[in-house]
Amino acid sequence: MSSTDTLTEAPESVRGDHFIEIDTDGPIPNNVALSSDKQLQRALETWRPKYLDWWGDMGPEGFQNAEVYLRTAVGVDPTGWAKFGYVKMPDYRWGVLLAPKVEGRVIPFGRHKGEPAWQEVPGEYRATLRRLLVVQGDTEPASVEQQRYLGATAPSLYDMRNLFQVNVEEGRHLWAIVYLLVKYFGKDGREEAQALLERRSGQQDNPRILGAFNERTPDWLSFFMFTYFTDRDGKMQLAALAESGFDPLSRTCRFMLTEEAHHMFVGETGVQRTIEATCAAMNKAGIKDPSDVEAIRSLGVVDLPLLQRKANFHMSVTRDLFGSEISSNAAESFSAGLKGRFNEAKLEGDDHVLADATYPVARVVDGKLVEERVPALRSINSRLLDDYIKDCQGGIDRWNKVIEKAGVAFKFTQPHKGFNRRIGEFAGKRIGPAGEVLTEAQWQAESGAWLPNDADMTFIDSLMKPCHEAGKYASWIAPPRVGINSQTGDFEYVKIA
């Protein structure tokens, strides 16, 4: 991943045979010729005030009038698709953007492999496709709700701006899903679009659909872990949906992926800068042992073992988002051509139908961890989880290089896929980070070394003091190496009202 989030060229994933300019004149910027479909336009314009009401109620608390240096998409072609400038978040130009249409595209997998991609919803798959859209769409406003209070404790204006950029892009991703629901699912779709604004993260009576999106994001370290690990789940899910035989969904997800990359950038570099601040403080104080927690925390930085425990928590919670490793629903979505595997079109070695293929799945049998081969169709979720774990490793390796360069004896690792799981093959099982099967008593005795405890969270909370002066950073995080859009180090990324 680049050391800067500046994008001067659209990534490969948005390129195709036809580029459609965005209509920016109306209240809903779009490249789907919205003005030619008056019924759809009226439906979305009716939904828009309700969305703005939701944003006002659940968007960033206390900063709705701030001028934020945001990036807004102004095209989806490779000549340049981003415009930077100061915007008040309620005035952000949310809209409907699809990647260019690829003429002659065919369905790349499942029982309809090789058939022309669908431009309309196949009747027999209507309910399944609607459910896929609703679950994906529900995650977008949920993360905004989880992060709405973080601006008050931002460690810098640079980080505050990145938070708000993530927030407005999650809002645009909600628009992307709502467009598909309203255009292709009629009254049912309009009702689902309204329900997306009614559920609330963490609310007891009407929570968000997926568990991880009802967890609190109480501090900036949680935010960075969320955007690196949990938004990476978003990447994997969007990439699988981008393979869909339903072409409007494929095109929608292909463009969403270009924005998702920024969210993971924020997470990876946020954790990396936290590590840099810790290592620099340790070296300055002459502390060699990373487990000397009391001495390290007295320097106003986060000790590396605590960062590992936080990562363990966020990795395990995110892995539950992939659902059960063995899933008949995932099998049917694949066979129907609705949701593929990660990088499906580039995969080699099978027929992309998987009728006779198998895949290794880890599970606990008679108290022992074993690997069994099961039908590949039913283990689609397991493969996507494995791909996710591999994809996570790149950033972790880069974090370890920072530590190695600083001369500190510590290395971040990923826990076993069964660690701290509540869904799937490992639900109800006690698996240690190294893959050891534990008794409940063993888990209770040892899990405090693997997951953050109340004292850890209290310490992290003690560091969450705002640093809202341009060019200044909280003690626990290092400045970025490169400014946004090549801005100078003292640039005022947010003008607080």
C-alpha positions as CSV (number, residue, x, y, z in Angstrom):
1,M,0.0,0.0,0.0
2,S,1.2,3.5,-0.8
3,S,2.7,5.8,1.8
4,T,0.1,8.4,0.8
5,D,-3.6,8.3,0.2
6,T,-3.4,10.7,-2.8
7,L,-4.9,9.0,-5.8
8,T,-3.9,10.6,-9.1
9,E,-5.1,7.7,-11.2
10,A,-8.1,5.4,-10.7
11,P,-7.0,1.9,-9.7
12,E,-7.2,-1.0,-12.2
13,S,-10.4,-2.2,-10.6
14,V,-12.5,0.7,-12.0
15,R,-11.3,0.4,-15.6
16,G,-13.4,-0.9,-18.4
17,D,-14.5,-0.3,-21.9
18,H,-16.7,2.7,-21.3
19,F,-16.2,5.8,-19.1
20,I,-19.3,7.8,-18.1
21,E,-18.9,11.2,-16.7
22,I,-20.6,12.1,-13.4
23,D,-23.6,14.4,-13.6
24,T,-22.9,16.9,-10.8
25,D,-25.7,19.3,-11.5
26,G,-28.4,17.7,-9.4
27,P,-28.7,16.9,-5.7
28,I,-27.5,13.4,-6.4
29,P,-24.2,13.2,-8.3
30,N,-24.3,10.1,-10.5
31,N,-23.0,8.3,-13.6
32,V,-26.1,6.1,-14.1
33,A,-28.2,8.6,-16.1
34,L,-30.5,9.1,-13.1
35,S,-32.3,12.0,-14.8
36,S,-33.6,9.7,-17.5
37,D,-35.4,7.6,-14.9
38,K,-37.8,10.0,-13.2
39,Q,-39.4,7.4,-10.9
40,L,-36.1,6.3,-9.6
41,Q,-34.9,9.8,-9.3
42,R,-37.9,10.8,-7.2
43,A,-37.5,7.8,-5.0
44,L,-33.9,8.6,-4.2
45,E,-34.6,12.3,-3.8
46,T,-37.3,11.3,-1.3
47,W,-34.8,9.1,0.6
48,R,-32.1,11.8,0.6
49,P,-33.6,14.1,3.3
50,K,-34.1,11.0,5.5
51,Y,-30.4,10.1,5.0
52,L,-29.4,13.7,5.9
53,D,-31.5,13.5,9.1
54,W,-29.7,10.2,9.9
55,W,-26.3,11.9,9.3
56,G,-27.2,14.8,11.5
57,D,-28.3,12.4,14.3
58,M,-25.6,9.8,14.0
59,G,-22.7,11.3,12.1
60,P,-19.6,12.8,13.7
61,E,-20.6,14.4,16.9
62,G,-19.7,18.1,17.3
63,F,-18.1,18.6,13.9
64,Q,-21.0,19.1,11.5
65,N,-20.0,22.7,10.9
66,A,-16.3,22.1,10.6
67,E,-14.6,22.7,7.2
68,V,-12.8,19.5,6.4
69,Y,-10.2,18.9,3.7
70,L,-12.0,16.0,2.0
71,R,-11.6,14.1,-1.2
72,T,-14.7,13.9,-3.4
73,A,-15.1,11.6,-6.4
74,V,-15.7,13.6,-9.6
75,G,-15.2,10.7,-12.1
76,V,-14.5,7.0,-12.4
77,D,-12.1,7.2,-15.4
78,P,-8.3,6.7,-15.1
79,T,-7.5,10.3,-16.0
80,G,-8.3,11.5,-12.5
81,W,-11.3,10.9,-10.2
82,A,-10.7,12.8,-7.0
83,K,-11.1,16.4,-6.1
84,F,-9.7,17.8,-2.8
85,G,-11.1,20.8,-1.0
86,Y,-12.7,22.1,2.2
87,V,-16.3,20.8,2.7
88,K,-18.7,20.8,5.6
89,M,-19.7,17.1,6.0
90,P,-23.5,17.6,5.7
91,D,-22.7,19.3,2.3
92,Y,-20.6,16.5,1.0
93,R,-21.6,15.4,-2.5
94,W,-22.8,11.9,-1.9
95,G,-24.0,10.1,-5.0
96,V,-24.3,7.0,-7.1
97,L,-21.1,5.8,-8.9
98,L,-20.6,2.6,-10.8
99,A,-17.4,1.4,-12.4
100,P,-17.4,1.5,-16.2
101,K,-19.4,-1.2,-17.9
102,V,-17.3,-3.9,-19.6
103,E,-19.1,-4.9,-22.8
104,G,-19.4,-8.6,-23.4
105,R,-18.9,-9.5,-19.7
106,V,-19.9,-13.0,-18.8
107,I,-20.7,-14.7,-15.5
108,P,-17.3,-16.1,-14.3
109,F,-18.4,-18.9,-11.9
110,G,-21.3,-21.1,-10.8
111,R,-23.9,-23.0,-12.8
112,H,-24.4,-20.0,-15.1
113,K,-20.7,-19.7,-15.9
114,G,-20.1,-18.3,-19.4
115,E,-23.6,-16.9,-19.8
116,P,-23.9,-13.1,-20.4
117,A,-23.9,-11.1,-17.1
118,W,-27.3,-10.1,-15.9
119,Q,-28.4,-6.5,-16.3
120,E,-31.7,-7.2,-14.4
121,V,-32.3,-9.3,-11.2
122,P,-33.0,-12.9,-12.1
123,G,-36.4,-13.7,-10.6
124,E,-35.3,-17.0,-9.0
125,Y,-32.5,-15.3,-7.1
126,R,-34.4,-12.1,-6.1
127,A,-34.6,-12.9,-2.3
128,T,-31.0,-14.1,-2.0
129,L,-29.6,-11.1,-3.8
130,R,-31.7,-8.7,-1.8
131,R,-30.4,-10.2,1.4
132,L,-26.8,-9.9,0.3
133,L,-27.3,-6.3,-0.5
134,V,-29.0,-5.6,2.9
135,V,-26.3,-7.2,4.9
136,Q,-23.6,-5.4,3.1
137,G,-25.5,-2.1,3.2
138,D,-26.1,-2.4,6.9
139,T,-22.4,-2.3,7.6
140,E,-21.8,1.1,6.0
141,P,-23.9,3.3,8.4
142,A,-23.0,1.1,11.3
143,S,-19.3,2.0,11.2
144,V,-20.2,5.8,11.1
145,E,-22.4,5.3,14.2
146,Q,-19.6,3.4,15.9
147,Q,-17.1,6.2,15.3
148,R,-19.2,9.2,15.8
149,Y,-17.6,10.4,19.0
150,L,-13.9,10.0,18.0
151,G,-13.4,13.5,16.7
152,A,-13.4,14.9,20.2
153,T,-10.2,12.9,21.1
154,A,-8.4,13.1,17.7
155,P,-4.6,12.9,18.2
156,S,-4.2,15.4,15.3
157,L,-6.1,17.3,12.7
158,Y,-4.5,15.0,10.1
159,D,-6.1,12.0,11.9
160,M,-9.4,13.8,12.4
161,R,-9.6,14.5,8.7
162,N,-8.9,10.8,7.9
163,L,-11.7,9.8,10.2
164,F,-14.1,12.1,8.5
165,Q,-13.0,10.9,5.1
166,V,-13.7,7.4,6.1
167,N,-17.1,8.4,7.5
168,V,-18.3,10.2,4.4
169,E,-17.1,7.4,2.1
170,E,-19.0,4.9,4.3
171,G,-22.0,7.1,3.7
172,R,-21.4,7.0,0.0
173,H,-21.2,3.2,0.1
174,L,-24.6,3.3,1.7
175,W,-25.9,5.3,-1.2
176,A,-24.4,2.7,-3.6
177,I,-26.4,-0.1,-2.0
178,V,-29.6,1.9,-1.6
179,Y,-29.5,2.7,-5.3
180,L,-29.4,-1.0,-6.2
181,L,-32.2,-1.7,-3.7
182,V,-34.5,1.0,-4.9
183,K,-33.8,0.6,-8.6
184,Y,-34.1,-3.2,-8.8
185,F,-36.4,-4.2,-5.9
186,G,-39.3,-1.9,-6.1
187,K,-41.4,-1.4,-2.9
188,D,-39.4,-4.1,-1.0
189,G,-36.2,-2.2,-1.9
190,R,-37.6,1.1,-0.7
191,E,-38.6,-0.5,2.6
192,E,-35.1,-2.0,3.0
193,A,-33.5,1.3,2.3
194,Q,-35.6,3.0,5.0
195,A,-34.7,0.2,7.5
196,L,-31.0,0.8,6.9
197,L,-31.5,4.2,8.4
198,E,-33.5,2.9,11.4
199,R,-31.2,0.3,12.8
200,R,-28.6,1.6,15.2
201,S,-25.2,0.2,16.2
202,G,-25.3,-1.4,19.6
203,Q,-29.0,-0.6,20.1
204,Q,-30.7,-3.4,22.1
205,D,-34.1,-3.3,20.3
206,N,-33.0,-2.7,16.7
207,P,-29.2,-3.4,16.4
208,R,-27.1,-3.7,13.2
209,I,-27.3,-7.1,11.6
210,L,-23.6,-8.3,12.2
211,G,-22.1,-8.6,15.6
212,A,-18.9,-6.7,15.0
213,F,-20.8,-3.7,13.9
214,N,-22.5,-3.5,17.3
215,E,-19.2,-3.3,19.2
216,R,-18.0,0.0,20.6
217,T,-15.2,1.9,19.0
218,P,-14.3,3.9,22.1
219,D,-10.8,5.1,21.2
220,W,-8.4,5.8,18.3
221,L,-6.4,2.6,18.7
222,S,-9.7,0.7,18.3
223,F,-10.5,2.9,15.2
224,F,-7.1,2.0,13.6
225,M,-7.5,-1.7,14.3
226,F,-11.1,-1.5,13.0
227,T,-10.1,0.2,9.7
228,Y,-7.2,-2.2,9.2
229,F,-8.8,-5.5,10.2
230,T,-12.6,-5.0,9.9
231,D,-12.6,-2.8,6.8
232,R,-10.4,-5.5,5.3
233,D,-13.3,-7.9,5.7
234,G,-15.2,-5.3,3.8
235,K,-12.6,-5.5,1.0
236,M,-12.9,-9.2,0.9
237,Q,-16.7,-9.2,0.8
238,L,-16.9,-6.4,-1.8
239,A,-14.3,-8.3,-3.9
240,A,-16.4,-11.4,-3.8
241,L,-19.5,-9.4,-4.7
242,A,-17.6,-7.7,-7.5
243,E,-17.4,-11.0,-9.2
244,S,-21.2,-11.2,-9.3
245,G,-23.1,-12.3,-12.4
246,F,-25.5,-9.4,-11.6
247,D,-23.5,-6.7,-13.4
248,P,-24.8,-3.6,-11.6
249,L,-23.7,-5.1,-8.3
250,S,-20.3,-6.0,-9.8
251,R,-19.8,-2.5,-11.1
252,T,-20.9,-0.9,-7.8
253,C,-18.5,-3.0,-5.8
254,R,-15.6,-2.4,-8.1
255,F,-15.8,1.3,-7.5
256,M,-16.4,0.9,-3.8
257,L,-13.2,-1.0,-3.6
258,T,-11.2,2.0,-4.7
259,E,-12.5,3.9,-1.6
260,E,-12.1,1.0,0.7
261,A,-8.4,1.0,0.1
262,H,-8.1,4.4,1.8
263,H,-9.8,3.0,4.9
264,M,-7.3,0.2,5.2
265,F,-4.5,2.8,4.6
266,V,-5.7,4.8,7.6
267,G,-5.7,1.7,9.8
268,E,-2.4,0.3,8.7
269,T,-0.5,3.6,9.0
270,G,-2.3,4.6,12.2
271,V,-1.0,1.4,13.9
272,Q,2.4,1.8,12.3
273,R,2.7,5.4,13.6
274,T,1.7,4.2,17.0
275,I,4.5,1.6,16.9
276,E,6.9,4.2,15.7
277,A,6.1,6.5,18.6
278,T,6.5,3.6,21.1
279,C,9.8,2.4,19.7
280,A,11.2,5.9,19.5
281,A,10.2,6.6,23.1
282,M,11.7,3.3,24.3
283,N,15.0,4.0,22.6
284,K,15.2,7.6,23.9
285,A,14.6,6.3,27.5
286,G,17.0,3.4,27.1
287,I,14.3,0.8,27.6
288,K,15.2,-2.5,25.9
289,D,12.6,-4.9,27.2
290,P,9.2,-4.4,25.5
291,S,7.5,-6.2,28.4
292,D,8.6,-3.5,30.9
293,V,5.0,-2.2,30.7
294,E,5.0,0.2,33.6
295,A,8.1,2.1,32.4
296,I,6.9,2.2,28.8
297,R,3.5,3.5,29.7
298,S,5.0,6.2,31.8
299,L,6.4,7.7,28.6
300,G,2.9,8.3,27.3
301,V,3.0,5.6,24.6
302,V,1.3,2.2,24.1
303,D,3.4,-0.8,24.9
304,L,3.8,-3.4,22.1
305,P,2.2,-6.3,24.0
306,L,-0.9,-4.3,24.5
307,L,-1.0,-3.6,20.7
308,Q,-0.8,-7.3,20.1
309,R,-3.7,-8.0,22.5
310,K,-5.8,-5.3,20.8
311,A,-4.9,-6.8,17.4
312,N,-5.9,-10.2,18.7
313,F,-9.3,-9.0,19.7
314,H,-10.1,-7.2,16.5
315,M,-8.8,-10.0,14.3
316,S,-11.0,-12.6,16.2
317,V,-14.1,-10.4,16.1
318,T,-13.7,-9.7,12.4
319,R,-13.2,-13.3,11.5
320,D,-16.6,-14.0,12.9
321,L,-18.0,-11.8,10.2
322,F,-17.2,-14.5,7.6
323,G,-19.9,-16.6,9.1
324,S,-19.9,-20.4,9.4
325,E,-17.0,-22.1,7.6
326,I,-19.4,-24.7,6.3
327,S,-22.4,-22.9,4.8
328,S,-25.2,-24.0,2.4
329,N,-26.2,-20.4,1.9
330,A,-22.7,-19.5,0.7
331,A,-22.7,-22.5,-1.6
332,E,-26.0,-21.4,-3.1
333,S,-24.9,-17.8,-3.6
334,F,-21.8,-19.2,-5.4
335,S,-23.6,-21.7,-7.6
336,A,-26.2,-19.1,-8.5
337,G,-23.5,-16.8,-9.7
338,L,-24.3,-14.1,-7.2
339,K,-21.2,-14.0,-5.0
340,G,-17.8,-15.5,-6.0
341,R,-14.5,-16.1,-4.3
342,F,-11.8,-13.5,-3.8
343,N,-10.2,-12.7,-7.2
344,E,-12.5,-15.4,-8.7
345,A,-11.7,-14.4,-12.3
346,K,-7.9,-14.7,-11.7
347,L,-8.1,-18.1,-9.9
348,E,-6.5,-21.0,-11.6
349,G,-6.6,-24.7,-10.9
350,D,-10.3,-25.4,-10.9
351,D,-13.3,-25.1,-13.1
352,H,-15.1,-22.2,-11.2
353,V,-18.1,-24.5,-10.8
354,L,-16.7,-26.7,-7.9
355,A,-19.2,-29.5,-8.3
356,D,-16.6,-32.1,-7.4
357,A,-13.9,-30.0,-5.7
358,T,-12.9,-30.1,-2.0
359,Y,-11.2,-27.7,0.3
360,P,-9.4,-28.2,3.7
361,V,-11.3,-26.9,6.7
362,A,-9.9,-26.8,10.3
363,R,-12.2,-28.0,13.1
364,V,-12.0,-29.6,16.6
365,V,-12.8,-33.3,16.7
366,D,-12.6,-35.2,20.0
367,G,-10.7,-32.4,21.6
368,K,-8.1,-32.2,18.9
369,L,-7.5,-29.7,16.1
370,V,-7.8,-31.5,12.7
371,E,-8.1,-30.5,9.1
372,E,-10.7,-32.2,7.0
373,R,-11.5,-31.9,3.3
374,V,-15.1,-30.9,2.6
375,P,-17.0,-30.0,-0.5
376,A,-15.5,-26.8,-1.9
377,L,-19.0,-25.4,-2.6
378,R,-20.0,-25.6,1.1
379,S,-16.7,-24.2,2.3
380,I,-16.7,-20.9,0.3
381,N,-16.7,-18.9,3.6
382,S,-13.8,-20.9,4.9
383,R,-11.7,-20.1,1.8
384,L,-12.6,-16.4,2.0
385,L,-11.5,-16.4,5.6
386,D,-8.2,-18.0,4.7
387,D,-7.7,-15.4,1.9
388,Y,-8.5,-12.7,4.5
389,I,-5.9,-14.0,6.9
390,K,-3.3,-14.0,4.2
391,D,-4.2,-10.5,3.1
392,C,-3.8,-9.2,6.7
393,Q,-0.2,-10.4,6.9
394,G,1.2,-7.7,4.6
395,G,0.6,-4.9,7.0
396,I,1.7,-6.9,9.9
397,D,5.0,-7.7,8.2
398,R,5.4,-3.9,7.6
399,W,4.8,-3.2,11.3
400,N,7.4,-5.8,12.2
401,K,9.9,-4.1,9.9
402,V,9.5,-0.9,11.8
403,I,10.1,-2.7,15.1
404,E,13.1,-4.5,13.7
405,K,14.6,-1.3,12.3
406,A,14.2,0.3,15.8
407,G,16.2,-2.6,17.3
408,V,13.4,-3.7,19.6
409,A,12.9,-7.4,20.3
410,F,9.3,-7.9,19.5
411,K,7.2,-9.3,16.6
412,F,3.5,-9.1,15.9
413,T,1.8,-12.4,14.9
414,Q,-1.7,-13.5,13.9
415,P,-3.5,-15.9,16.3
416,H,-4.9,-19.1,15.1
417,K,-8.1,-18.8,13.1
418,G,-10.0,-20.5,15.9
419,F,-8.8,-18.1,18.6
420,N,-11.6,-16.3,20.6
421,R,-14.3,-17.2,18.0
422,R,-18.1,-17.1,18.6
423,I,-19.3,-18.2,15.2
424,G,-18.6,-21.2,13.0
425,E,-16.5,-24.3,13.6
426,F,-14.8,-22.9,16.6
427,A,-17.8,-21.4,18.4
428,G,-17.9,-22.7,22.0
429,K,-14.3,-24.0,21.7
430,R,-11.3,-22.6,23.5
431,I,-8.4,-22.2,21.2
432,G,-5.1,-20.5,22.2
433,P,-3.2,-18.2,19.8
434,A,-0.9,-20.9,18.7
435,G,-3.7,-23.3,17.9
436,E,-3.7,-25.3,21.2
437,V,-7.1,-26.7,22.3
438,L,-7.7,-25.6,25.9
439,T,-10.1,-26.4,28.7
440,E,-12.3,-23.6,30.1
441,A,-10.1,-23.4,33.2
442,Q,-7.0,-23.1,31.1
443,W,-8.6,-20.3,29.0
444,Q,-9.7,-18.4,32.1
445,A,-6.3,-18.6,33.5
446,E,-4.3,-17.6,30.4
447,S,-6.6,-15.4,28.2
448,G,-5.6,-12.2,30.1
449,A,-2.3,-12.4,28.4
450,W,-3.9,-12.6,25.0
451,L,-6.8,-10.1,25.1
452,P,-7.0,-6.6,26.5
453,N,-8.4,-6.2,30.0
454,D,-10.1,-3.4,31.8
455,A,-6.8,-2.0,33.0
456,D,-5.5,-1.9,29.4
457,M,-8.6,-0.1,28.2
458,T,-8.4,2.4,31.1
459,F,-4.8,3.1,30.1
460,I,-5.7,3.6,26.5
461,D,-8.5,5.9,27.5
462,S,-6.0,8.0,29.5
463,L,-4.1,8.7,26.4
464,M,-7.1,9.9,24.4
465,K,-6.5,13.6,24.9
466,P,-7.3,15.9,21.9
467,C,-4.5,17.5,19.9
468,H,-6.3,19.9,17.6
469,E,-3.4,22.3,16.7
470,A,-2.2,22.2,13.1
471,G,1.0,20.2,12.8
472,K,0.9,18.9,16.3
473,Y,0.4,15.2,17.4
474,A,-0.4,13.4,20.6
475,S,2.5,11.7,22.4
476,W,1.4,8.2,21.5
477,I,1.5,8.6,17.7
478,A,4.1,9.7,15.2
479,P,3.4,12.2,12.4
480,P,2.8,10.7,8.9
481,R,5.6,10.6,6.5
482,V,3.7,12.2,3.7
483,G,0.8,14.7,3.9
484,I,-2.6,14.2,2.3
485,N,-2.4,15.4,-1.3
486,S,1.2,16.4,-0.6
487,Q,0.3,19.1,1.9
488,T,2.9,20.5,4.3
489,G,3.3,19.2,7.9
490,D,1.5,22.2,9.4
491,F,-1.5,22.1,7.0
492,E,-4.9,22.7,8.7
493,Y,-6.8,19.6,7.6
494,V,-9.9,20.6,9.7
495,K,-11.0,24.1,10.4
496,I,-13.0,23.6,13.6
497,A,-16.0,25.9,13.8
